[in-house]
Amino acid sequence: MNGAYSRVLSGGGGGSPTGSPPASPRRSPRLRHARSQRGGRVAAAQTLRTLPHRIAWALLSLLLRRQAIFLFAPLIYISVMLIYMGSVSLDVVPRMISRPPPGSVYRSPQLYQRLRQEMDSDNSSDNTISIIWRRSSRGGEWKPCINRRSDGLAYSNGYIYIEANGGLNQQRTSICNAVAVAGYLNATLVVPNFHFHSIWRDPSKFSDIYDEEHFISTLKDEMRVVTKVPDFMMERFGHNMSNVLNFKIKAWSPIQLYKDVVLPKLLEERLIRISPFANRLSDDAPGVVQRLRCLANYEALRFSKQISALAESLVTRMRRHSMNDDGKYVAVHLRFEEDMVAFSCCIYDGGEKEKSEMTAARERGWRGKFTKPGRDIRPGAIRMNGKCPLTPLEVGLMLRGMGFNNNTSIYLASGKIYEADRTMAPLLEMFPLLQTKETLASAEELAPFKNYSSQMAALDYTVCLHSEVFVTTQGGNFPHFLIGHRRYLNGGHSKTIKPDKRKLALLFDNQNMGWRAFKRHLVNMRSHSDAKGIELKRPSDSIYTYPCPDCMCRSNGKSEGAWKGLVQ
């Protein structure tokens, strides 16, 4: 038996010596495979002792047998995840960190501190002011070219009395438009009255700001201008201007409306009043209207003798301070007064103190305008869109990046700067030769103008007008008039830097940019201002910003203006 037992275990031999029955015939391979599978699964199941393993194996077996169940796999997955998430405490869910979009946060102070050493060691910016304008002379220079009327004046159709509102340059718009309307209607213009504004709070009259005698004399061949309404005319209205018919003209009205609507009443009443009058005439107008605007703005309006005398002294002193650059200086119009910062709704680096001060300033100046239900103020979006006033620090970074070194003479035209002791310090570090009207003139010289914002603005206007470079930082009537006036005096070129403030917001926010890359971007921006220095007026543009071709002609050309077509 031992031998037979051993032989069976060894699996040897075909026939059995003990007379064992022969081996069974072979079964079908398919049946044999199925049996081996069942045997294998049983053996595997015996090894999976834990309950989770058994459940998983059962599910896997079911999926292998029923392939259609794969259609329900996403639902099973989602259900399991919901059950799992419901069992997890919210305390362990990771927090999502939200990063503000590029250019939406004021980070200029950090950029300044990082670039300051490289900036101060950069000596490649010398003489930038002498080579800044490289415009092509193709097409020739432009020159002032305003035709004068020579056929005498027609009978006056009546008197027009207007009230100019706003600050210095908004009033200037009203004056020039009044000249255009009165000349077009063959009316006698009463020297405009200035409306007292709650923000500027300047009680100045026309003669306090402008040379009234020069104004009347320059226009004498175009229209009649009087300083006041004659007494015989005022008798008809009880010497009370409020009894005079006041036209409420819509903003940007075409000149044809004045002919169709205003002229008949003027002929009937002989005296009419238009108040308010700012921006009440369309920019797109026929040549006769544009010519009168040009004549008023560039020839008839001259600052009063008192303002002109001090302003010319300030220009002379600035040129003396700029002798290292052949008397050339840079003028910057900085709009960083408290009311401007408050109106912009931008956030800087003043913390809670700044926030509370700006909220109070908005309420004082605009009484609920910014707190209306549904009004959504997004400071980040405002900054990204280039609508935030540049800080003094940002102006300094921009100019240094454009190639002006710390020996450049800067004239700063501005009102009372917000937090001046703190915000002006970086700009003075970058440009120690910076001047203002307060540093150029003595307290005694400024005393007659001190409480008159429009007269102080007229001083700034003159010094900026005669600078080699004018930098506008925020827009508004002041730079718009200056850009056009500078074109009128500089062969059609504005000689003005008008930065791309959307791009500046991104540059000031980039904390990884080096000085060379920063400077390259700024020099390109400066070159773009040069390339756009000479621009012709399009129909929707203001003639006060684009005097070519209505107020100017090429050196070998003819004036585009015409006086024919006046209303008889």
Number of C-alpha atoms within 10 A of each C-alpha: 7 7 7 12 9 11 13 12 8 9 8 10 9 8 11 13 8 8 7 8 8 9 8 6 6 7 8 8 9 9 10 11 11 11 12 12 12 11 12 12 14 11 11 12 14 10 11 13 10 8 9 10 13 15 12 11 16 13 12 12 12 12 14 12 10 10 9 10 11 12 9 9 12 10 11 11 10 11 12 12 12 10 10 10 12 10 9 10 8 9 7 7 9 7 7 6 6 6 6 9 12 14 23 21 21 18 17 21 16 14 21 18 10 16 17 15 11 12 20 12 8 15 11 10 16 16 15 15 20 12 8 18 19 9 14 11 7 6 9 14 17 23 22 23 23 22 16 15 15 9 8 10 15 14 12 18 21 21 26 24 23 25 20 26 22 23 21 22 21 18 24 22 24 24 26 21 26 29 29 25 21 26 26 23 22 23 27 23 25 21 24 23 19 22 20 17 12 9 12 13 15 19 15 17 14 19 15 18 22 21 19 19 13 16 19 19 13 15 20 14 14 24 25 22 22 15 15 14 18 11 10 9 14 16 10 13 14 12 14 10 15 10 13 18 15 16 16 12 19 13 13 13 15 16 20 11 13 18 15 10 12 16 20 13 15 21 15 11 15 17 24 22 21 20 17 21 26 23 19 21 24 16 21 19 16 16 17 19 26 25 26 28 27 25 22 23 23 19 14 21 20 18 23 19 14 15 21 18 12 17 22 15 14 21 24 15 15 26 19 16 21 19 12 14 18 12 17 22 29 24 28 24 22 21 25 24 17 17 18 19 23 21 18 17 22 23 21 17 14 13 9 9 9 17 17 11 13 22 15 13 18 22 14 11 14 12 12 11 12 16 14 9 8 7 9 9 13 12 18 19 16 18 25 20 15 20 18 28 23 22 23 22 19 21 21 22 26 24 24 22 23 22 23 24 22 22 17 27 27 26 25 20 20 17 16 11 19 18 13 12 8 10 17 16 14 20 18 17 13 23 20 15 15 22 19 17 22 10 11 17 15 10 12 9 12 16 10 13 18 13 14 17 18 23 23 22 18 22 23 25 21 19 25 26 21 21 23 20 22 26 22 23 23 20 14 12 17 20 24 17 23 23 28 24 21 24 28 24 16 18 19 28 24 26 23 26 22 21 19 15 19 16 17 21 25 18 22 23 21 17 15 9 15 14 17 14 11 18 20 13 16 24 18 12 21 22 17 15 19 21 15 16 20 21 16 16 17 13 11 10 14 16 26 27 22 25 27 28 22 25 28 26 23 18 14 10 12 13 18 18 23 18 20 10 11 12 13 12
